[in-house]
Amino acid sequence: MEGVCPYSFEPRYSQTNLEKKNPGDIDKFKGRTGNLLWCSCGFCVQVQTDMESICCNDFEQICTVMGSCDCITLHSSFEKVVLNIDTLTVARYHLLLHASSYEKERLKETTNNLWRHIAYKQFVYWINGWVPLGKHNRKIIPSCVIQKIREEYPEADNNYTGFIPTQGEDANYFD
């Protein structure tokens, strides 16, 4: 894969730094692939795995931020915090400040791939209160959010990677 490689410029966190995961989380979302019966916001799309087949309404933490909106992507701050190119540019500068020389080279390429990955981080920071993220501390993002970000920053060939857990990593959903 050329260009931006997701999570490669993220700090590593030891298992002791990670929050304890609820082992029932993965089972909660089984059987969702191939349909949208699980979507309650009306903006989700079918994805490749059960792990990614989640709706913003599945998580109390996201619902708290949503308020009276039917979907988090309709929240008045979603576009400002997650999609706005100026906000993403500032977030990119922040990443550049803390990056190694190798990572800085990769962050200089302002492709839609880079903007999508920064937008995903922005969403998690917005919902999760700026907790440290890294290679072994990531969150699976709701389908509706991923779709909105992909619409704003599309891949030319419409070929997307999706969430790939690192070795030994379980699904890490919002609490």
Buried (B, 14 or more C-beta within 10 A) or exposed (E): EEEBEBBEBBEEBEEEEBEEBEEEBBEEBEEBBEEBEBBBBEBBEEBEBBBBBBBBBBBEBBBEBBEEBBBBBBBEEBBEBBBBEEBBEEBBEEBEEEBEEEBBEBBEEBBBBBBBBBBBBBBBBBBBEEEEBBBBBBBBBBBBBBBBBBEBBEEEEEEEEEBEBEEEBEBBBBE
